[in-house]
Amino acid sequence: MEYPNTNLFLKDGREVTFAKAAEKDALEVMHFFQNITQETEFLSKSSAETMKSVNEVKYWLMTLDKSKKNLFLIAKEGGNILGMGQLIFSLRHKSKHRATVAVAVRKPYWNLGLGTQILTKMASFARYNGVSQLELTVMENNQNAIKLYQKLGFSQVGKIPNAFLMQNGSYSAELIFVKQI
């Protein structure tokens, strides 16, 4: 899917470029996932499950690029990826009005408005492409993300108990959120 590059401004005034990830971004994407899985436990993958080679990331990005129903966007400052957003559009006729969204922001950029801007851009793009319902999941103990989703109009519609095994041996439920756009 095509997506035009746009510029965003963080609350601290820094300018960030929001663009569709390409094969040339593979090294930065790999570093982003390696870094973010070390910074927070609130992702569905652990650091051991991230892509380990640039070629693996290139192949993944190439596959996403060829897809008519997936979009992977990155927010960059210089050569560093600060955040990402992914849309997965439903392929089925009966659910083509739905898309799943995922967002991740590096910890040093939390509370600077980047997550809000990524979700807003993703919702606009989804709406432009015929989607009327966005869906996402979040770990129950990720209170900052939950506040963001609620602020942006997402509503909790479900809960899967004990969905994630945390590093300390406890479990976290997975909350399901939906937003009409």
ABEGO torsion letter per residue (X at the ends): XBBBBBBBBBAAGBBBBBBBBBAAAAAAAAAAAAAAAAABAABABBAAABBABAAAAAAAAAAAAABAABBBBBBBBEABBABBBBBBBBABAAAAABBBBBBBBBAAABGAGAAAAAAAAAAAAAAAAGBABBBBBBBAABAAAAAAAAAAGBBBABBBBGABBBAAGBBBBBBBBBBBX
